[in-house]
Amino acid sequence: MKQFPSIEKLDTSILYILEFASRLSVLLLAFGLIASMANVLTKGSVLTDHLWMQQIWTWTQCIAIDASVAGTIIRTFRYHATSENVKMWLSALLSVLLLFTAAIVSNIEAIQQTLNLTLDKAYIHVFIPVEALIWIRSIAIVLLIVAHAMRHVQIEKNVPSQVQTPLAVLTPEIINELRTLLTQITVSEEQRETPQIAETASVSQPIDETTEDQITPPEPLFLTVSEEERNKVINAFKQGIPRREICSHLKWGSGKYSTIVKPVLDAYEQQEQQTGNK
């Protein structure tokens, strides 16, 4: 097809004409239904008494029904590809009815022309009664209108419930990953506090082993504790506030007890003891 651009354009034009006729068929079928209902209610004054109205009604109904066969078949496979089952089965049923009636009518006309028979005699060679054929064609007209209305109906699928279900399940692998992450966070916090404790206890004067861990030299202390924080801790201690309550008194976090309060008071007591000995 790609080697012959003219044929490809012709194929596209034919597809456009068929789709256009399929869309226009709804209006023609609606006109036919209105004319038929008006003819019944007026006791034949619309179609029966006017030959030109009969011709218009016949041509519009034949164009609307027979021109929709190709478009209905195309939509059947298109709905099948998109998994729209309701529309697919409706289009498939409609395609079967239209193809069946088209085949029977074509057979009647072929017999009439080949055997040079009248239309009444040609009906004898058909295995299905004419009344049944009229019923099938009438049902096809109604289904054509329904199929056109179904094009504009969006049928929702219950896909979100299937997608959300796996997210609510905690697998053993996820639990192990969470435990690993929590362990890594705990270890990292301990590693942050270790240098501060080692720094405050790295240098000490030769005193008894029982008080060695509580004594902190003043020089490393001032590298991590500001003068303002040191004065606040010493003033609170002089006011008689216990060590463990100084953090809450100064509205600090409890984590500052080991990094600020305890080293400051240990150094302060050490200086007081050295001053008293002198």
C-alpha contacts under 8 A as a table, 3 or more apart, distances in Angstrom:
res1	aa1	res2	aa2	distance
1	M	4	F	5.50
1	M	5	P	7.17
1	M	7	I	6.85
1	M	8	E	5.99
2	K	5	P	6.03
2	K	8	E	6.91
4	F	7	I	5.48
4	F	8	E	6.49
5	P	8	E	5.01
5	P	9	K	6.19
6	S	9	K	5.13
6	S	10	L	6.19
7	I	10	L	4.93
7	I	11	D	6.12
8	E	11	D	5.08
8	E	12	T	6.25
9	K	12	T	5.05
9	K	13	S	6.15
10	L	13	S	5.01
10	L	14	I	6.20
11	D	14	I	5.14
11	D	15	L	6.24
12	T	15	L	5.12
12	T	16	Y	6.17
13	S	16	Y	5.00
13	S	17	I	6.20
14	I	17	I	5.11
14	I	18	L	6.21
15	L	18	L	5.18
15	L	19	E	6.16
16	Y	19	E	5.17
16	Y	20	F	5.99
17	I	20	F	5.00
17	I	21	A	6.05
18	L	21	A	5.11
18	L	22	S	6.09
18	L	67	A	6.66
18	L	68	S	7.25
18	L	70	A	6.89
18	L	71	G	6.32
19	E	22	S	4.96
19	E	23	R	6.27
19	E	71	G	5.95
20	F	23	R	5.22
20	F	24	L	6.10
21	A	24	L	4.96
21	A	25	S	5.86
21	A	63	I	7.90
21	A	64	A	7.19
21	A	67	A	6.03
21	A	68	S	6.77
22	S	25	S	5.15
22	S	26	V	7.38
22	S	64	A	7.16
22	S	67	A	6.34
22	S	68	S	4.75
22	S	71	G	6.15
23	R	26	V	6.13
23	R	27	L	7.99
23	R	148	H	7.88
24	L	27	L	5.63
24	L	28	L	6.62
24	L	64	A	7.32
25	S	28	L	4.95
25	S	29	L	5.93
25	S	63	I	7.18
25	S	64	A	4.07
25	S	65	I	6.99
25	S	67	A	7.67
25	S	68	S	7.07
26	V	29	L	5.13
26	V	30	A	6.08
26	V	64	A	7.10
26	V	144	L	7.37
26	V	145	I	6.04
26	V	148	H	7.21
27	L	30	A	5.06
27	L	31	F	6.17
28	L	31	F	5.03
28	L	32	G	6.23
28	L	60	T	5.72
28	L	61	Q	6.56
28	L	64	A	5.87
29	L	32	G	4.95
29	L	33	L	6.18
29	L	60	T	7.48
29	L	61	Q	6.20
29	L	64	A	6.21
29	L	65	I	7.93
29	L	141	I	6.95
29	L	145	I	7.60
30	A	33	L	5.16
30	A	34	I	6.18
31	F	34	I	5.18
31	F	35	A	6.10
32	G	35	A	5.11
32	G	36	S	6.03
32	G	57	W	6.12
32	G	60	T	7.29
32	G	61	Q	6.42
33	L	36	S	5.11
33	L	37	M	6.10
34	I	37	M	5.21
34	I	38	A	6.07
35	A	38	A	5.10
35	A	39	N	6.05
35	A	46	V	7.17
35	A	47	L	7.58
35	A	57	W	7.67
36	S	39	N	5.06
36	S	40	V	6.26
36	S	47	L	7.76
37	M	40	V	5.17
37	M	41	L	6.21
38	A	41	L	5.14
38	A	42	T	6.01
38	A	46	V	6.73
39	N	42	T	5.21
39	N	43	K	5.95
39	N	44	G	4.74
39	N	45	S	6.00
39	N	46	V	4.84
39	N	47	L	5.91
39	N	48	T	7.52
40	V	43	K	5.17
40	V	44	G	6.02
41	L	44	G	7.72
42	T	45	S	5.57
42	T	46	V	7.06
44	G	47	L	5.86
44	G	48	T	4.75
44	G	49	D	6.30
45	S	48	T	5.90
45	S	49	D	5.17
45	S	50	H	7.36
46	V	49	D	6.33
46	V	50	H	6.49
46	V	53	M	7.14
47	L	50	H	5.33
47	L	51	L	7.00
47	L	53	M	5.41
47	L	54	Q	5.32
48	T	51	L	7.10
48	T	54	Q	7.16
50	H	53	M	5.41
50	H	54	Q	6.57
51	L	54	Q	5.09
51	L	55	Q	6.46
52	W	55	Q	5.07
52	W	56	I	6.28
53	M	56	I	5.05
53	M	57	W	5.98
54	Q	57	W	5.12
54	Q	58	T	6.05
55	Q	58	T	5.17
55	Q	59	W	6.16
56	I	59	W	5.34
56	I	60	T	6.07
57	W	60	T	5.37
57	W	61	Q	6.13
58	T	61	Q	5.36
58	T	62	C	6.16
59	W	62	C	5.21
59	W	63	I	6.10
60	T	63	I	5.24
60	T	64	A	6.03
61	Q	64	A	5.09
61	Q	65	I	6.06
62	C	65	I	5.34
62	C	66	D	5.77
62	C	67	A	7.78
63	I	66	D	5.62
63	I	67	A	5.48
64	A	67	A	5.72
64	A	68	S	6.40
65	I	68	S	5.51
65	I	69	V	7.19
65	I	98	L	7.54
65	I	141	I	6.93
66	D	69	V	5.72
66	D	98	L	7.36
66	D	102	A	7.35
67	A	70	A	6.99
67	A	71	G	7.86
68	S	71	G	5.32
68	S	72	T	6.02
69	V	72	T	5.28
69	V	73	I	6.41
69	V	95	S	6.36
69	V	98	L	6.28
69	V	99	L	7.05
70	A	73	I	5.27
70	A	74	I	6.31
71	G	74	I	5.13
71	G	75	R	6.21
72	T	75	R	5.20
72	T	76	T	6.23
72	T	91	S	5.91
72	T	92	A	7.73
72	T	94	L	7.27
72	T	95	S	5.92
73	I	76	T	5.10
73	I	77	F	6.77
73	I	91	S	7.10
73	I	92	A	7.12
73	I	95	S	5.92
74	I	77	F	5.62
74	I	78	R	6.25
75	R	78	R	4.80
75	R	79	Y	5.96
75	R	88	M	7.53
75	R	91	S	6.84
76	T	79	Y	5.37
76	T	80	H	6.29
76	T	87	K	7.61
76	T	88	M	5.02
76	T	89	W	7.51
76	T	91	S	5.19
76	T	92	A	5.69
77	F	80	H	4.89
77	F	81	A	6.24
77	F	88	M	7.31
78	R	81	A	5.17
78	R	82	T	6.48
78	R	88	M	7.97
79	Y	82	T	5.12
79	Y	83	S	6.01
79	Y	84	E	5.12
79	Y	85	N	6.95
79	Y	87	K	6.43
79	Y	88	M	5.04
80	H	83	S	5.05
80	H	84	E	6.20
80	H	85	N	6.70
80	H	88	M	5.80
81	A	84	E	7.89
84	E	87	K	5.76
84	E	88	M	6.04
84	E	155	I	7.83
85	N	88	M	4.90
85	N	89	W	6.11
86	V	89	W	5.46
86	V	90	L	6.28
87	K	90	L	5.14
87	K	91	S	6.08
87	K	147	A	7.48
87	K	150	M	6.91
87	K	151	R	7.99
88	M	91	S	5.22
88	M	92	A	6.01
89	W	92	A	4.91
89	W	93	L	6.09
90	L	93	L	5.28
90	L	94	L	6.16
90	L	143	L	7.92
90	L	147	A	6.92
91	S	94	L	5.01
91	S	95	S	5.97
91	S	147	A	6.83
92	A	95	S	5.06
92	A	96	V	6.32
93	L	96	V	5.22
93	L	97	L	6.34
94	L	97	L	5.20
94	L	98	L	6.14
94	L	140	A	6.21
94	L	143	L	6.53
94	L	144	L	7.17
95	S	98	L	5.22
95	S	99	L	6.00
96	V	99	L	5.22
96	V	100	F	5.96
97	L	100	F	5.12
97	L	101	T	6.21
97	L	136	I	6.74
97	L	137	R	7.44
97	L	140	A	6.27
98	L	101	T	5.35
98	L	102	A	6.02
98	L	137	R	7.39
98	L	140	A	6.58
99	L	102	A	5.05
99	L	103	A	6.03
100	F	103	A	5.18
100	F	104	I	6.30
101	T	104	I	5.13
101	T	105	V	6.09
101	T	133	L	6.69
101	T	136	I	7.24
101	T	137	R	6.59
102	A	105	V	5.30
102	A	106	S	6.00
103	A	106	S	5.15
103	A	107	N	6.08
104	I	107	N	5.04
104	I	108	I	6.26
104	I	126	V	7.55
105	V	108	I	5.12
105	V	109	E	6.26
106	S	109	E	5.18
106	S	110	A	6.08
107	N	110	A	5.05
107	N	111	I	6.15
107	N	126	V	7.89
108	I	111	I	5.24
108	I	112	Q	6.18
108	I	119	L	7.87
108	I	122	A	5.93
108	I	123	Y	6.51
108	I	125	H	7.75
108	I	126	V	6.97
109	E	112	Q	5.09
109	E	113	Q	6.20
109	E	122	A	7.80
110	A	113	Q	5.26
110	A	114	T	5.89
111	I	114	T	5.17
111	I	115	L	5.76
111	I	116	N	7.67
111	I	117	L	7.48
111	I	122	A	6.13
111	I	125	H	7.85
112	Q	115	L	5.64
112	Q	116	N	5.39
112	Q	117	L	4.80
112	Q	118	T	6.21
112	Q	119	L	6.32
112	Q	122	A	5.45
113	Q	116	N	5.06
113	Q	117	L	6.90
114	T	117	L	7.90
117	L	121	K	6.15
117	L	122	A	6.16
118	T	121	K	5.37
118	T	122	A	6.17
119	L	122	A	4.99
119	L	123	Y	6.44
120	D	123	Y	5.45
120	D	124	I	7.29
121	K	124	I	5.46
121	K	125	H	7.57
122	A	125	H	5.67
122	A	126	V	7.39
123	Y	126	V	5.47
123	Y	129	P	7.92
123	Y	130	V	7.28
124	I	127	F	7.78
126	V	129	P	7.29
128	I	132	A	6.78
128	I	133	L	7.02
129	P	132	A	5.38
129	P	133	L	6.49
130	V	133	L	5.00
130	V	134	I	6.23
131	E	134	I	5.12
131	E	135	W	6.27
132	A	135	W	5.01
132	A	136	I	6.24
133	L	136	I	5.15
133	L	137	R	6.24
134	I	137	R	5.12
134	I	138	S	6.14
135	W	138	S	5.12
135	W	139	I	6.24
136	I	139	I	5.19
136	I	140	A	6.20
137	R	140	A	4.99
137	R	141	I	6.35
138	S	141	I	5.13
138	S	142	V	6.61
139	I	142	V	5.27
139	I	143	L	6.23
140	A	143	L	5.04
140	A	144	L	6.08
141	I	144	L	5.21
141	I	145	I	6.74
142	V	145	I	5.39
142	V	146	V	6.44
143	L	146	V	4.88
143	L	147	A	5.93
144	L	147	A	5.09
144	L	148	H	6.26
145	I	148	H	5.20
145	I	149	A	6.40
146	V	149	A	5.13
146	V	150	M	6.21
147	A	150	M	5.02
147	A	151	R	6.65
148	H	151	R	5.48
148	H	152	H	7.69
149	A	152	H	5.87
149	A	153	V	7.14
150	M	153	V	5.06
151	R	154	Q	7.92
158	N	161	S	6.22
158	N	162	Q	7.42
159	V	162	Q	5.42
159	V	163	V	6.43
160	P	163	V	5.01
160	P	164	Q	6.10
161	S	164	Q	5.32
161	S	165	T	6.27
162	Q	165	T	5.51
162	Q	166	P	7.78
163	V	166	P	6.70
163	V	167	L	7.75
164	Q	167	L	5.44
164	Q	168	A	6.92
165	T	168	A	5.64
165	T	169	V	7.28
166	P	169	V	5.53
167	L	170	L	7.82
170	L	174	I	6.29
170	L	175	I	6.94
171	T	174	I	5.38
171	T	175	I	6.56
172	P	175	I	5.09
172	P	176	N	6.23
173	E	176	N	5.20
173	E	177	E	6.30
174	I	177	E	5.10
174	I	178	L	6.31
175	I	178	L	5.14
175	I	179	R	6.31
176	N	179	R	5.10
176	N	180	T	6.22
177	E	180	T	5.10
177	E	181	L	6.26
178	L	181	L	5.15
178	L	182	L	6.23
179	R	182	L	5.17
179	R	183	T	6.18
180	T	183	T	5.15
180	T	184	Q	6.23
181	L	184	Q	5.15
181	L	185	I	6.29
182	L	185	I	5.17
182	L	186	T	6.37
183	T	186	T	5.22
183	T	187	V	6.28
184	Q	187	V	5.21
184	Q	188	S	6.18
185	I	188	S	5.23
185	I	189	E	6.41
186	T	189	E	5.34
186	T	190	E	6.48
187	V	190	E	5.21
187	V	191	Q	6.27
188	S	191	Q	5.11
188	S	192	R	6.40
189	E	192	R	5.18
189	E	193	E	6.67
190	E	193	E	5.33
190	E	194	T	6.23
191	Q	194	T	5.20
191	Q	195	P	7.31
192	R	195	P	6.57
192	R	196	Q	7.69
193	E	196	Q	5.50
193	E	197	I	6.52
194	T	197	I	5.33
194	T	198	A	6.12
195	P	198	A	5.03
195	P	199	E	5.80
196	Q	199	E	5.02
196	Q	200	T	6.23
196	Q	259	T	6.95
197	I	200	T	5.33
197	I	201	A	6.20
197	I	258	S	7.99
197	I	259	T	7.53
198	A	201	A	5.17
198	A	202	S	5.62
199	E	202	S	5.21
199	E	203	V	7.93
199	E	220	P	7.04
200	T	203	V	7.29
200	T	216	T	5.63
200	T	217	P	7.13
200	T	220	P	6.39
200	T	221	L	6.53
200	T	263	P	7.08
201	A	204	S	6.83
201	A	213	D	6.74
201	A	215	I	7.47
201	A	216	T	5.91
201	A	217	P	7.89
203	V	216	T	7.42
203	V	217	P	6.56
204	S	212	E	7.17
204	S	215	I	6.79
204	S	216	T	6.57
204	S	217	P	6.22
207	I	211	T	7.22
207	I	212	E	6.65
208	D	211	T	5.75
208	D	212	E	6.32
209	E	212	E	5.08
209	E	213	D	7.91
210	T	213	D	7.40
211	T	214	Q	5.45
211	T	215	I	6.62
212	E	215	I	5.66
213	D	216	T	7.84
214	Q	263	P	7.92
214	Q	266	D	6.11
215	I	263	P	7.64
215	I	266	D	5.30
215	I	267	A	6.27
215	I	270	Q	6.81
216	T	221	L	7.41
216	T	263	P	5.80
216	T	264	V	7.86
216	T	266	D	5.90
216	T	267	A	5.25
217	P	220	P	6.40
217	P	221	L	6.65
217	P	267	A	5.86
218	P	221	L	5.06
218	P	222	F	6.49
218	P	264	V	7.96
218	P	267	A	5.70
219	E	222	F	5.69
219	E	223	L	7.08
220	P	223	L	5.25
220	P	224	T	7.17
221	L	224	T	5.67
221	L	225	V	5.90
221	L	263	P	7.03
221	L	264	V	7.28
222	F	225	V	4.96
222	F	226	S	6.21
222	F	227	E	7.36
223	L	226	S	7.65
225	V	229	E	6.53
225	V	230	R	6.68
225	V	260	I	6.44
226	S	229	E	5.38
226	S	230	R	6.29
227	E	230	R	5.04
227	E	231	N	6.16
228	E	231	N	5.25
228	E	232	K	6.27
229	E	232	K	5.14
229	E	233	V	6.29
229	E	260	I	7.78
230	R	233	V	5.27
230	R	234	I	6.25
230	R	260	I	7.74
230	R	264	V	6.26
231	N	234	I	5.16
231	N	235	N	5.98
232	K	235	N	5.24
232	K	236	A	6.16
232	K	250	L	7.83
233	V	236	A	5.24
233	V	237	F	6.19
233	V	246	I	7.09
233	V	261	V	6.25
233	V	264	V	7.21
233	V	265	L	7.51
234	I	237	F	5.01
234	I	238	K	6.13
234	I	264	V	7.62
234	I	265	L	6.95
234	I	268	Y	7.68
235	N	238	K	5.08
235	N	239	Q	6.30
236	A	239	Q	5.11
236	A	240	G	6.86
236	A	241	I	5.91
236	A	246	I	6.64
236	A	249	H	7.97
237	F	240	G	5.39
237	F	241	I	5.37
237	F	242	P	6.81
237	F	243	R	7.16
237	F	246	I	7.51
237	F	265	L	7.96
238	K	241	I	7.39
241	I	245	E	6.52
241	I	246	I	6.31
242	P	245	E	5.43
242	P	246	I	6.44
243	R	246	I	5.48
243	R	261	V	7.41
243	R	262	K	7.57
244	R	247	C	6.89
244	R	257	Y	7.50
245	E	248	S	5.41
245	E	249	H	6.09
246	I	249	H	4.84
246	I	250	L	6.04
246	I	261	V	7.49
247	C	250	L	5.24
247	C	251	K	5.90
247	C	252	W	4.87
247	C	253	G	6.33
247	C	254	S	6.12
247	C	256	K	7.08
247	C	257	Y	6.48
247	C	261	V	7.55
248	S	251	K	4.72
248	S	252	W	5.87
248	S	253	G	7.27
248	S	254	S	7.55
249	H	252	W	7.65
252	W	256	K	6.87
253	G	256	K	5.88
253	G	257	Y	7.91
254	S	257	Y	5.74
255	G	258	S	6.39
255	G	259	T	7.15
256	K	259	T	4.99
256	K	260	I	5.36
256	K	261	V	6.57
257	Y	260	I	5.62
257	Y	261	V	4.71
257	Y	262	K	5.77
258	S	261	V	6.39
258	S	262	K	5.49
258	S	263	P	7.08
259	T	262	K	6.84
259	T	263	P	6.63
260	I	263	P	5.65
260	I	264	V	5.97
261	V	264	V	5.33
261	V	265	L	6.14
262	K	265	L	5.33
262	K	266	D	6.02
263	P	266	D	5.15
263	P	267	A	6.12
264	V	267	A	5.25
264	V	268	Y	6.00
265	L	268	Y	4.83
265	L	269	E	5.99
266	D	269	E	5.27
266	D	270	Q	6.11
267	A	270	Q	5.01
267	A	271	Q	6.19
268	Y	271	Q	5.18
268	Y	272	E	6.25
269	E	272	E	4.96
269	E	273	Q	6.12
270	Q	273	Q	5.14
270	Q	274	Q	6.26
271	Q	274	Q	5.11
271	Q	275	T	6.11
272	E	275	T	5.07
272	E	276	G	6.12
273	Q	276	G	5.10
273	Q	277	N	6.18
274	Q	277	N	5.17
274	Q	278	K	6.38
275	T	278	K	5.28
